[in-house]
Amino acid sequence: MTSAEPVARPPHAHESVLDNAPWSSLTGPHAAFAIGGDLARRYPEDVSPFVAVRSWDEPAVWDALREILEPGESFGASGFEGEAPAGWTVLGGAEGVQLVETPALQTRPDADAVVLDEGDVPEMLALVERNQPGPFRPRTIELGRYIGIRRGGRLVAMAGERLHPQGWTEISAVAVDEGHRRQGLASRLVLDVAFHIQERGDRALLHAAASNTGAIATYERLGFHLRRRTRFSSVQAPL
């Protein structure tokens, strides 16, 4: 397959599942990772910090969250914008954006990219720590395919797959060390990850902080477009 060939899209790759991407992942392709039930689910702590709920409009959702969270544990509440019940503490929040691929996205594999595995996790964690692209845990690599670029044997850039709503795969952990930026490495890795996502028949999406205008502009130049804005809040469970 080449980037110019049309990719058949499965009928379930509807954008509506992206309105609640973490929940769609944990009740769909990532159900094997899910801890929880019909109202609230989470990934194991060492896999991902994502906690998802069916709907914040469900009054019983907070009781369901208590069952899967440790007392005092903080978590990311995607799409939550209301007031938390007594005992729960909203620690802060930020605006985010969700971008999805368009036909303008010209994906391609990258000859310099190497597939990363469990043996590379210490280097991946160190790269994430240096560059702060977003959460990455010791078992995050289990969520999908991760690739990197090495210079002098050292891992200097990486990207991979995280959330997996039905028919879609999120590109995440895009990180490049400061001394290797402005060389197009991030774009090359994104296009490689997207190429393999499309080979499976899925479509690619991305999330970014709304304040990260440089990254958003790069993704738009590659062929992604802004689908929606959302709110990411940090909430602490009762002690």
N, C-alpha and C positions, 0 to 999 in steps of 0.2 A: 504494500500500500504506500502511496506517496501522499504528500499534503494536498495535492491537487485533486485527488480522487474524492468523490462524494462519500460521505459516511452515513450509513443507514441509522436513523435515530429510532430507538425503541418507543413504542406508544406511551410508556409510563414516564418518559423524560419531560414531564410537564413542569412548568415553572412554579406551579402552586406549591409543590413540596418544598420549595426554597423559602417560603414564608416562615417556616419553622424548621430550618435545616438540621439543627442538632436532634430534634425529636424525630424527624424523618429518617435520620441516620440510625438512631438507637432503636427504632421500631421497624427498620428495614434491613439493609445490608449489614449493619453493625449490631444487629440484635444479639449476636453471640457475646458481645462485650457488655451488654446492658445489665445494670443492677437497678432493680425497681419494678414498678408495675404499670397499671393502666393510666396513672396520672403523672408520675414523675419517674425519670430514669437518669442514670449517670454512667459514665465510664469508670473503670477502676482508677484509683487515684494515680497510679504510676503509668497509666496509659494516656489519659487526657483529663484536664480539669472541667470539661464540659458537663454541666447538669442541665437537663431539658425537661420541660413540662408540656403536657398536651395543650393547655391553654391557661394563661394567667387569669382568665375570667372564671375559672373553676374555684370556688371557695375552699374546697377540700384539698387543693393542691399543696397548701402549706403543711398540712398534716402528713401528706405523702412525702414531702421533702424531708420532714423530720425523721422519717423511717430510713432514709438512705444517706443522711448526713450525720457527721459526728457533732456533738455539742460544741458550739463556738466555731465550727468550720466555716470558712468563707468560700464562696463559689461565684462563678460568672453567670448572671441571669440575662440571657439574650432576649431582647424585646420587652423586658419589664420596665414600665415607666410609671407605675402607680405608687401607692404607699404600702409599705410592708406592715403586716400585723404586729401587734405588741410582742416584744421579745426579739424580733428580727431587726437587724440593723443594716441600713443601706450605707455602705462604706464610701461609695463614690460611683462614678460612671463616666462614660465617654460616648461620643457619637461615632458610628461606624457606617461603612458602605458595603454593599454586596454588588459584585460585578459578575457578569456572565459572558460567555463567548458569543461572538457573532460570526457570520460567514466570512468576515474580513480576517479572522484569525488564521494565519498561515503556519501551521504547526510543522515541526520537523525534529527528528532525532539529532542529538549532538554527539559528534565523534569523540569529544573529550570527556563526556559525562560517564561516570562509573556508577553502577548500582551499589548502594550502601546496604550493609547488613548489620546484624547484632554486634559483630566485632568492631564496627565503626562507631557505635553509640557513644563511647566516651569522647571521641573527637567531635561528634555532632553536638553533644551537650555543651562542650566547650565553645564551639562556634556560635551556638545560640546564646550562650552567656555573654559572649563578647559583643554580639550585634543586636540582641533583643528583638527578633522578628515576631515574637509571640510565644505562647506556651509550647514547650517541648519536654516530654518526660522520658524516663528510661525505656518505656515500652511503646512510645508513640509510633515507633517504626513499624509496629505490627498493624497499623491502620492502613498501610498501602505501600506503594513503591516510592523509595527515596533515592535520589541521585546526588552526586557531588562532583566537584572539579578540584583536582589536586595540583599544587605547584610545589615542586621540589619535595614531593612526597607528603606535603601538608595539606589537609583539607581546608580550602579557603572559600568555598561556596557550596551551597546545598539548596535543595527544594524537594518537595514531595507531596504526598496525598494525605488528607486528613478526613474531614467529614465526607460521608457518602450517602446523601439522600438518593432515593431510588431514581436511577437514570442519570445521576450527576456525580461528579467527584470534585472535591475542593482541593485546589492547589494551595499549599501552606508551607510555613517554615522557610521562606525565601530569604536566605542570609548570605551576605558577601562581606568578607573582611575588608576593612577600610583601605588597606594598601592595594586592593585588587578591584576597587570600584571604578566606574566609568569605563569599563572594558566590555560591557555588554554581557557579563556572565549571568546576571540575574535573568535577563530576557532570554538568553539561550536555554537556561534551565527550565524556565516556565514553558517555553515552546516545546521542549523535549517531554516534560511531564504531560502537557496537554496532548501531544501526539499520541502517547500511549493510552491516555484516557479515551481519546477518540477511537483508537484501535479496538477497544473493548465495546464500543458502541455507546459510551457515556458522553456527557457534555461537561465542560470544565467551568468552574466558578471560582471566585476569589472573595475573600473578605479583607478589609483594611480599615485602619483608623481614618476617620474623615479628615483628620489633621495631616495625614501623610499624603499631601497633595502631589509630591514628586512621584511616589510609587503609583498612585492612581493615574497620573498622566502617562506614565510608562505603560501601564496595563491597557489603557485606552488606545495608545499608539499601536500596541500589539494586536488589537482587535477585540478587546472586551468592552462592554458598555455598562454603565451604571444602571442596575435594576432597581435597587431600593436603598433607602437609608434606614438605619436601625439604631437602637440604643443598647449599649452593653453596660450593665450595672454590676457592681460587686456587692454581694449581700452576705451578711454573717448570720449563721443560725443561732438560735437561743442557746445560752450556756446551760 
